[in-house]
Amino acid sequence: EIRLLRKLQKGTPKDFEIFCGDILSALGGTKNIVGGSYDGGIDFWSTDILLNGMTYPSTLGSRVVVVGQAKRYADGNHVSEVDLRAFVGASVRRLGELKRTKSEFIGLLQPAVLAFWITSDFHSNAKRFAQEMGIWYLNGIALCQLAISLGFDENYEANHA
């Protein structure tokens, strides 16, 4: 995990956002990268991740929509509770927008997951807040462990296509 993590920390923020999208693709979801200066606090979103490993055919309500924030931070630069609170607000706004503009993909009552993935770690108060709110928060090691379990390795290259 450490070699992959160091590679992610050396890459660009855009490369890390693409990596997070690739994780969602590997989980069976779509990959939508929206990061950048004017992303409204959301870097990626995904639909079509099936609840509990269900198989098709399935309706919108049996699939999860994920909205997430990707932070490529150096070791020691930890995410705070304030960062997560801002993310929750941005997520609610983006989910409302997606449910209005992408209704063919995202139903009004479709389950949503908020994901905050980073290459460093979270302050203890941020971890507590994430747990209380039900945020899917992954630090750099946990994210790399997930990636490796999905078949990624330290030779991973972001696909910019």
C-alpha positions in Angstrom: 0.0 0.0 0.0 2.8 2.4 0.9 4.3 2.4 -2.7 0.9 3.1 -4.2 0.2 5.8 -1.6 3.5 7.6 -2.3 2.8 7.5 -6.0 -0.7 9.0 -5.5 0.8 11.7 -3.3 3.4 12.6 -6.0 0.7 12.8 -8.7 -1.5 15.7 -9.6 -4.8 16.4 -7.8 -6.6 15.6 -11.1 -4.8 12.2 -11.2 -6.0 11.5 -7.7 -9.6 12.4 -8.6 -9.4 10.0 -11.6 -8.0 7.3 -9.3 -11.0 7.7 -7.0 -13.3 7.5 -10.1 -11.4 4.3 -11.1 -12.1 2.8 -7.7 -15.8 3.4 -8.2 -15.7 1.9 -11.7 -14.0 -1.2 -10.2 -16.9 -1.4 -7.7 -19.3 -1.5 -10.7 -20.3 2.2 -10.8 -20.0 4.9 -13.4 -17.1 7.3 -13.3 -17.9 11.0 -13.3 -15.0 13.4 -12.5 -15.9 17.0 -11.8 -13.0 18.2 -9.8 -11.3 21.5 -10.5 -11.4 25.1 -9.3 -15.2 25.4 -9.7 -16.4 21.9 -8.7 -18.6 23.2 -5.8 -16.8 20.9 -3.3 -17.5 17.7 -5.1 -14.7 16.0 -7.2 -16.4 12.8 -8.3 -19.8 11.1 -8.4 -21.0 7.7 -9.5 -24.2 5.8 -10.1 -25.0 2.1 -10.6 -23.2 0.7 -7.6 -25.5 -2.1 -6.6 -26.7 -2.5 -3.0 -25.4 -5.6 -1.2 -24.0 -7.2 -4.4 -27.4 -7.5 -6.0 -27.4 -8.5 -9.7 -29.3 -7.1 -12.6 -32.0 -6.5 -13.4 -32.4 -3.8 -10.8 -34.2 -0.6 -10.5 -32.7 2.8 -9.6 -33.7 2.4 -6.0 -31.5 -0.7 -5.6 -28.4 1.2 -6.8 -26.4 3.7 -4.8 -25.3 7.2 -6.0 -21.9 8.2 -4.5 -20.7 11.8 -4.3 -17.2 12.4 -3.1 -14.3 14.7 -2.4 -10.7 13.6 -3.2 -7.9 15.4 -1.3 -4.3 14.6 -2.4 -2.5 15.8 0.8 1.0 15.2 2.0 1.5 13.2 5.2 0.8 15.4 8.3 -1.8 17.6 6.5 -5.0 16.2 8.1 -8.6 16.8 7.2 -10.6 18.6 9.9 -14.2 18.4 11.1 -14.7 21.8 9.4 -13.6 20.4 6.1 -16.1 17.5 6.5 -19.0 19.9 7.5 -18.4 21.9 4.3 -18.3 18.7 2.3 -21.7 17.6 3.7 -23.2 20.9 2.6 -21.7 20.7 -0.8 -22.9 17.1 -1.1 -26.5 17.9 -0.3 -26.5 20.6 -2.9 -24.9 18.4 -5.6 -27.3 15.5 -4.8 -30.3 17.9 -5.3 -28.8 19.1 -8.5 -28.1 15.6 -9.8 -31.6 14.3 -8.9 -33.1 17.3 -10.8 -30.9 17.1 -13.9 -30.0 13.4 -14.1 -33.4 11.9 -13.2 -33.0 9.1 -15.7 -30.0 7.9 -13.7 -30.7 9.1 -10.2 -34.2 8.7 -8.6 -35.6 11.2 -6.0 -35.4 8.6 -3.2 -32.3 6.8 -4.4 -29.9 6.0 -1.6 -26.8 8.2 -1.5 -23.4 7.7 0.0 -21.0 10.6 0.8 -17.3 9.6 0.2 -14.4 11.7 1.5 -11.1 10.1 0.4 -7.6 11.4 1.1 -4.0 10.5 0.8 -3.2 11.6 4.3 -5.4 11.2 7.4 -8.2 12.7 9.4 -8.0 14.6 12.7 -9.7 12.6 15.5 -12.6 15.0 15.7 -13.1 14.7 11.9 -13.2 10.9 12.3 -15.8 11.1 15.0 -17.9 13.5 12.9 -17.6 11.2 9.8 -18.7 8.2 11.8 -21.6 10.1 13.4 -22.8 11.3 9.9 -22.2 8.0 8.1 -19.6 9.4 5.7 -17.5 6.8 3.8 -14.2 8.3 4.8 -10.9 6.6 3.8 -7.4 7.8 4.7 -4.5 7.1 2.3 -3.7 3.6 3.7 -7.3 2.4 3.7 -7.9 3.7 0.2 -4.8 2.0 -1.1 -5.9 -1.3 0.7 -9.3 -1.0 -1.1 -7.6 -0.4 -4.4 -5.2 -3.4 -4.0 -8.2 -5.6 -3.1 -9.8 -4.5 -6.3 -6.7 -5.4 -8.4 -4.8 -2.1 -8.5 -1.1 -2.1 -7.8 1.8 0.4 -7.4 2.1 0.5 -11.2 -1.4 2.1 -11.5 -1.5 4.9 -14.0 -4.5 7.3 -14.2 -6.4 7.0 -17.4 -7.1 10.5 -18.7 -9.4 9.4 -21.5 
